[in-house]
Amino acid sequence: MNNTLHSFVLSVLSYSVVIPGAAMCIVPVAKYLKFSKAIFMPLLAGLLVLLSAAMALIDSLFPKFDANYLLVPVMLLLLVLYFLFVNVDKIKLLFIFLSNTALLSFPGLINHFVESQITPNGHSYDSSVCGLFVQLAISTALAVLSIIIASKPLCWLIDNFNVYAIWYIVCIVPIIVTANNIVMIPVNYSTMSVGRVAGVGAFMVSVVFLLFMMFQLVFYFTAKTIVEKNKAERISHIYKAQAEQYEAMKNYMESTRKLRHDFKHTATTAIGLAREGKTTQLVEYLNSYSKLLDNTGKQFFFCKNSVVNAILGYYAELAFQHDIKTDWRVNMPEVLSIDDVVLSAIIGNVLENALEGCLTISEGKRYIKLQIDVEGGCQLYIIVVNNFDGKVKKRGDVYLTNKANGSGLGIMSVKVMAEKYNGQARFSHIDNEFYSEIMLDF
């Protein structure tokens, strides 16, 4: 009975490694939990203890059962719960989950290496004490270090890095690392006493661990570089729009100055033709003058916010060039607490999408309706309606661009930026009309 109880307690401790693993997954993303932390954390701890006890009971009843097979369905269950309770994109949560699993697979492997030196004739499924406590000590230390060091960078990645193709790719690495560490577990500890197997094994584990840590650093700094590059491009786009607006205004002022200067001669000529009764020539002359006025340039003024006005003016000019009718109504203050770069990126993305949609139908039928308004003094609403050919590409609820080399990242980035300001972005279509609706808190 004592041996059974001893074995059960050891099994509970061996499976309790999921507790530091859960802490590594939850603590860094605690601010994204869908429930109160004060309620969720105790419930999670209780659930993990019950799971450890349940797995230990099964392990006691089947002593030669490979624990790795039992862990697989439990890990899948925990992953599903992770998806349900944390309000973050699933691919990002999957990467965090897989990375922490890979990280904790190293102490598990070390457990077996330690036991192979203490009981060289033992097996991987035997109950152990020394190796187990080494595993728990290292796992706890890694969990604490991971939470202290990685929480802030991890939150930054979740909030700012939204190139989903890269998230999918980087998930492969922790899967490979975990699989490698599982394969390296010696079934019969006697094999570790052969020649230099133990030393070579320890060296390989150390190398793989260092490479895995380097991979995490490279991923983080690569993401930082990509985000900074995208931000620089958005700022450059704003400056370009402002420069074009300035140039257009300068040309407009110069053209109108010349017209004002020549207007006296124009009026004199028109009066002369009228007095002479040359009606036909007068009409032709006035038509020519009207066309000259039309060619003096087009000025756009929508709001007092210079950055937003420049972006709106930039796309209004593009719409004018492509024969797209515009009905834009903008009511917003000069200064908002929303970052100008973020706001211009949101407006620019939805107008870019609208412009691309309009170009799929023939001239004379294109239109873009825009309304920007403030409600309640703290919420900014942006609504864009445009017509298009009715053809859409979707992946689930996500709209994808119809451009050959496009990915639909513009729409996804708008959603992410809106959520950053406790808002939301919705996209939909009915027949040949596409709707973009964004709400931001400020």
C-alpha positions, 0 to 999 in steps of 0.5 A: 500500500505504501509503495502504491501511495508512493508511486501515485504521489510521484506520478502526481508530481511528474504530471504537475509539470503542466502547472509551470507550463500553464503559468508560462502560457497564461501570465504573459497574456493575462490582460487578454483573458476573457474573464476576471483574473481573480476568478480564472487563476484559482479555477485554472490551478484547481483544474490542473491539480485535478488533471495531474491526479487523474493522469497519476491514477491512470499511470498507477493502474497501468505502470508500463503505460508510456506517459507521453501518449497520455499527455497528448490528449491532455495537452490538446484539451488545454490548448482548446481551453487556451483558445477559448479563454484568451482573446488573442488570435489563435495562431499567436496563442498556438505559437506561445503554447508550442514554444512553452511545450518545447521549452519544458521538454528540456527539463523532461529530457534532463530528468531521464538523463539524471535517472539513467546515471543513478539507476543505469538498469532502469527504464523511462517508465519507472518511477523516479525521485531525484530526476523528477525533482531536478525536472520540477526545479528546472521547469519552475526556474524556466517558468519564472525566468520566462515570465520575467524576461519574455512577458513584455516582448511577447505582449509587444508581438501580440499587439504589433506583429500581424504578418500571419504567414510568418506566425504559421511558419515559426510554429514549425520550430517548437514542434521540431524541438519537442519531437526531437526531445521526445525521440531522445528519451532513452527507453532503456537507461543502460544505453546511456552507459555505452561509450560516450552516449551520455556525454554526446546526449548532454552536448546535443541537448545543450546545443538544441536548447541554445539554438531554440533560444536564439531562434526566439530572439531572431524571431522577435528582432525580425518582427521588430524590424518588419513592424518598424519598416511598415511604420516608416512606410506609413509615415512616408506615405503620409508625408507623400500625401502632404507633399502632394497636397501642398504642391497642388495647393501651390499650383492652385494658388498660382493658377488662380492668381493668373486668372485674377490678373487676367480677369479684367481683360477677359471681362473687357473682351466678353463685354465687347462681344456682347455689345457687338451682338456676337452671341455665338462668339461670346458663348464660345469664348465663355466656354473656353474660359470655363474649361480653363477654370476647370483645368486650374486644379482641384483642391480638397479640404475635409477637416482641420486635422492636417494629417487626415486631410492630407490622406483624404485629399490624396485618395480624393485626387486618385478618385478624381483621376479614375472617374470615381464619384465621391460623397465624403462627409467628415466631422472630426476635431482637429486633435484626437488622442488617436495616434495620427499614423494609426488613424491615417493608416486605418483611413488609408487602408479602407480607402485603398480597398474601396479604390481597388473595388471601384476599379473592377467596374466600368467608368461612369458607375464608380462611387465611394461614400465616406462618413467620419463622425464623432459620437458621445465625444469619445467615439470616432466612426468611419464608414466607407461604402463603395461599389465593385464587381461583386466578386470576393475572396474570403478565408473564413470571415476574413476578406482577401484582396483580389490582386494577384500578389495581395493577401488582404493584410490591409483589412486585417491590420485595420481590425488589429489597430481598431482593437488596440483602441478598444474599438472594432472593424467590420467588413461586409458586402451585399451584392455589388456594394462593399461596407467598411465600418470602424469604431475607435475610442479616444 
